[in-house]
Amino acid sequence: MDSYYPITLRLAGKKIVVVGGGKVAERKINGLIGTQADITVVSPEVSTKINKLAAAGEINWLARAFAIEDSKDAFMIFAATNDQEVNQAIKNAAEAHQLVTIADDPEGSDFQVPAKIQRGRLTIAVSTGGASPTLARNIKAQLEQEFDDRYDNYLEFLFQARQQIVQEVADPFLKRKLLKAIASPAFFTSQNRQADFLVLYKDLSQN
C-alpha cells in the first residue's frame, strides 16, 4: 500500500462536489461545513439534514443523478452513493488534477478523510488508511477525553502570543525561550495567561 501524505487544506472558495444524499454523504458534508468551501451535492434524494442545509443556503443541491459536467472545475469530489458502479463512474469522470475519494473503495481513492478532533485552532486527525474507520473513531474518542475544551482558549492565547513574539523580538535566542515557555504545562494551567506572559516577557527581556 502506498503511504498517505497528511495535510490540512484551506478550502475557502474552492468547489467541492459530494455525490450522494445518505448518511455517508451527510458525514462528509458535516466535515466540510465551516470551511467556506463552495459545496455542491448531487443526488435525486437527500437526508433531512442535507435538505435543511440546502434550504439554509449553506450548500447547493442538484436534485438529480450525477452527470459528468457536475464535477467540472471541482477541487475535490466525494463519491458517496450506495452504488459501487456509480462511484467508480464518478472516479473515472474526474480529471487527473482532481482529488476523488470513494466511500466503498479506500484503495482506489486519492485521499482519505480522517476522524477529526477540533479544539479551536487545534486539529487532531486520526486515520487507519481505510483499514478500520471504527478503530479510528475509537481512538478519536480517547483523544477527545485528553484534549478537551480547555485547548480552545489555550490555542488562541498561543496564537496571539506567538504573533507578538515574532513581531517584537529580534533576538533569536530570546525568541526561542519565549516560544518554548508559553507551550509549557504552566501556561496551559494558568488562570491568567496574558498577565503571566507579560511578566515572563519582561523578565526574560531584561536578562
Contacts in CASP RR format, 6 or more apart in sequence:
PFRMAT RR
TARGET T0000
AUTHOR 0000-0000-0000
METHOD contacts of the structure
MODEL  1
MDSYYPITLRLAGKKIVVVGGGKVAERKINGLIGTQADITVVSPEVSTKI
NKLAAAGEINWLARAFAIEDSKDAFMIFAATNDQEVNQAIKNAAEAHQLV
TIADDPEGSDFQVPAKIQRGRLTIAVSTGGASPTLARNIKAQLEQEFDDR
YDNYLEFLFQARQQIVQEVADPFLKRKLLKAIASPAFFTSQNRQADFLVL
YKDLSQN
1 107 0 8 1.000
1 129 0 8 1.000
4 111 0 8 1.000
4 112 0 8 1.000
4 127 0 8 1.000
4 129 0 8 1.000
6 114 0 8 1.000
6 125 0 8 1.000
6 127 0 8 1.000
8 123 0 8 1.000
8 125 0 8 1.000
10 35 0 8 1.000
11 32 0 8 1.000
11 35 0 8 1.000
11 36 0 8 1.000
11 37 0 8 1.000
11 75 0 8 1.000
11 76 0 8 1.000
12 35 0 8 1.000
12 36 0 8 1.000
12 37 0 8 1.000
13 36 0 8 1.000
13 37 0 8 1.000
13 38 0 8 1.000
14 37 0 8 1.000
14 38 0 8 1.000
14 75 0 8 1.000
14 76 0 8 1.000
15 37 0 8 1.000
15 38 0 8 1.000
15 40 0 8 1.000
15 73 0 8 1.000
15 74 0 8 1.000
15 75 0 8 1.000
16 32 0 8 1.000
16 37 0 8 1.000
16 38 0 8 1.000
16 39 0 8 1.000
16 40 0 8 1.000
16 74 0 8 1.000
16 75 0 8 1.000
16 76 0 8 1.000
16 77 0 8 1.000
16 78 0 8 1.000
17 40 0 8 1.000
17 41 0 8 1.000
17 42 0 8 1.000
17 70 0 8 1.000
17 71 0 8 1.000
17 74 0 8 1.000
17 76 0 8 1.000
17 77 0 8 1.000
17 78 0 8 1.000
18 25 0 8 1.000
18 28 0 8 1.000
18 29 0 8 1.000
18 32 0 8 1.000
18 39 0 8 1.000
18 40 0 8 1.000
18 41 0 8 1.000
18 42 0 8 1.000
18 77 0 8 1.000
18 78 0 8 1.000
18 80 0 8 1.000
19 25 0 8 1.000
19 41 0 8 1.000
19 42 0 8 1.000
19 43 0 8 1.000
19 66 0 8 1.000
19 70 0 8 1.000
19 77 0 8 1.000
19 78 0 8 1.000
19 79 0 8 1.000
19 80 0 8 1.000
19 81 0 8 1.000
19 86 0 8 1.000
19 87 0 8 1.000
19 90 0 8 1.000
20 41 0 8 1.000
20 42 0 8 1.000
20 43 0 8 1.000
20 46 0 8 1.000
20 80 0 8 1.000
20 81 0 8 1.000
21 41 0 8 1.000
21 43 0 8 1.000
21 45 0 8 1.000
21 46 0 8 1.000
21 47 0 8 1.000
21 50 0 8 1.000
21 80 0 8 1.000
21 81 0 8 1.000
22 43 0 8 1.000
22 46 0 8 1.000
22 47 0 8 1.000
22 50 0 8 1.000
22 80 0 8 1.000
22 82 0 8 1.000
23 47 0 8 1.000
24 80 0 8 1.000
24 82 0 8 1.000
24 103 0 8 1.000
25 41 0 8 1.000
25 43 0 8 1.000
25 46 0 8 1.000
25 47 0 8 1.000
25 50 0 8 1.000
25 78 0 8 1.000
25 80 0 8 1.000
25 81 0 8 1.000
26 47 0 8 1.000
26 49 0 8 1.000
26 50 0 8 1.000
28 78 0 8 1.000
28 80 0 8 1.000
28 113 0 8 1.000
29 39 0 8 1.000
29 41 0 8 1.000
29 50 0 8 1.000
29 53 0 8 1.000
29 59 0 8 1.000
31 113 0 8 1.000
31 116 0 8 1.000
32 39 0 8 1.000
33 39 0 8 1.000
33 53 0 8 1.000
33 58 0 8 1.000
33 59 0 8 1.000
38 60 0 8 1.000
39 58 0 8 1.000
39 59 0 8 1.000
39 60 0 8 1.000
40 59 0 8 1.000
40 60 0 8 1.000
40 61 0 8 1.000
40 62 0 8 1.000
40 70 0 8 1.000
40 74 0 8 1.000
41 50 0 8 1.000
41 54 0 8 1.000
41 59 0 8 1.000
41 60 0 8 1.000
41 61 0 8 1.000
41 62 0 8 1.000
42 62 0 8 1.000
42 64 0 8 1.000
42 65 0 8 1.000
42 66 0 8 1.000
42 67 0 8 1.000
42 70 0 8 1.000
43 61 0 8 1.000
43 62 0 8 1.000
43 63 0 8 1.000
43 81 0 8 1.000
44 63 0 8 1.000
44 64 0 8 1.000
44 65 0 8 1.000
45 63 0 8 1.000
46 54 0 8 1.000
46 61 0 8 1.000
46 63 0 8 1.000
50 59 0 8 1.000
50 61 0 8 1.000
51 61 0 8 1.000
53 59 0 8 1.000
54 60 0 8 1.000
54 61 0 8 1.000
62 70 0 8 1.000
66 81 0 8 1.000
66 86 0 8 1.000
66 89 0 8 1.000
66 90 0 8 1.000
68 93 0 8 1.000
71 77 0 8 1.000
71 90 0 8 1.000
71 93 0 8 1.000
71 94 0 8 1.000
71 98 0 8 1.000
74 94 0 8 1.000
74 98 0 8 1.000
75 98 0 8 1.000
75 99 0 8 1.000
76 98 0 8 1.000
76 99 0 8 1.000
76 100 0 8 1.000
76 101 0 8 1.000
76 111 0 8 1.000
77 90 0 8 1.000
77 94 0 8 1.000
77 98 0 8 1.000
77 99 0 8 1.000
77 100 0 8 1.000
77 101 0 8 1.000
78 100 0 8 1.000
78 101 0 8 1.000
78 103 0 8 1.000
79 86 0 8 1.000
79 87 0 8 1.000
79 88 0 8 1.000
79 90 0 8 1.000
79 91 0 8 1.000
79 100 0 8 1.000
79 101 0 8 1.000
79 102 0 8 1.000
79 103 0 8 1.000
80 87 0 8 1.000
80 103 0 8 1.000
81 87 0 8 1.000
81 90 0 8 1.000
81 103 0 8 1.000
84 104 0 8 1.000
84 105 0 8 1.000
87 102 0 8 1.000
87 103 0 8 1.000
87 104 0 8 1.000
87 105 0 8 1.000
88 102 0 8 1.000
88 105 0 8 1.000
90 100 0 8 1.000
90 102 0 8 1.000
91 100 0 8 1.000
91 102 0 8 1.000
91 105 0 8 1.000
91 108 0 8 1.000
94 100 0 8 1.000
99 110 0 8 1.000
99 111 0 8 1.000
100 109 0 8 1.000
100 110 0 8 1.000
101 109 0 8 1.000
101 110 0 8 1.000
101 111 0 8 1.000
101 112 0 8 1.000
101 113 0 8 1.000
102 108 0 8 1.000
102 109 0 8 1.000
106 112 0 8 1.000
106 129 0 8 1.000
106 130 0 8 1.000
112 127 0 8 1.000
112 129 0 8 1.000
112 130 0 8 1.000
114 125 0 8 1.000
114 126 0 8 1.000
114 127 0 8 1.000
114 136 0 8 1.000
115 125 0 8 1.000
115 126 0 8 1.000
115 127 0 8 1.000
115 133 0 8 1.000
115 136 0 8 1.000
115 137 0 8 1.000
115 139 0 8 1.000
115 140 0 8 1.000
116 123 0 8 1.000
116 124 0 8 1.000
116 125 0 8 1.000
116 126 0 8 1.000
116 140 0 8 1.000
117 123 0 8 1.000
117 124 0 8 1.000
117 125 0 8 1.000
117 126 0 8 1.000
117 140 0 8 1.000
117 143 0 8 1.000
117 144 0 8 1.000
117 147 0 8 1.000
119 147 0 8 1.000
119 148 0 8 1.000
119 149 0 8 1.000
119 151 0 8 1.000
119 152 0 8 1.000
119 155 0 8 1.000
120 151 0 8 1.000
120 152 0 8 1.000
120 155 0 8 1.000
120 156 0 8 1.000
121 155 0 8 1.000
121 156 0 8 1.000
121 158 0 8 1.000
121 159 0 8 1.000
122 147 0 8 1.000
122 151 0 8 1.000
122 152 0 8 1.000
122 155 0 8 1.000
124 140 0 8 1.000
124 143 0 8 1.000
124 147 0 8 1.000
126 136 0 8 1.000
126 139 0 8 1.000
126 140 0 8 1.000
126 143 0 8 1.000
127 136 0 8 1.000
128 135 0 8 1.000
128 136 0 8 1.000
150 188 0 8 1.000
154 187 0 8 1.000
154 188 0 8 1.000
154 193 0 8 1.000
157 182 0 8 1.000
157 187 0 8 1.000
157 193 0 8 1.000
157 194 0 8 1.000
157 197 0 8 1.000
158 182 0 8 1.000
158 183 0 8 1.000
161 178 0 8 1.000
161 182 0 8 1.000
161 193 0 8 1.000
161 197 0 8 1.000
162 179 0 8 1.000
162 182 0 8 1.000
165 175 0 8 1.000
165 178 0 8 1.000
165 179 0 8 1.000
166 175 0 8 1.000
169 175 0 8 1.000
169 178 0 8 1.000
174 204 0 8 1.000
174 205 0 8 1.000
177 204 0 8 1.000
178 200 0 8 1.000
178 201 0 8 1.000
178 204 0 8 1.000
181 187 0 8 1.000
181 200 0 8 1.000
181 204 0 8 1.000
182 193 0 8 1.000
182 197 0 8 1.000
182 200 0 8 1.000
186 196 0 8 1.000
187 193 0 8 1.000
187 196 0 8 1.000
187 197 0 8 1.000
190 196 0 8 1.000
END
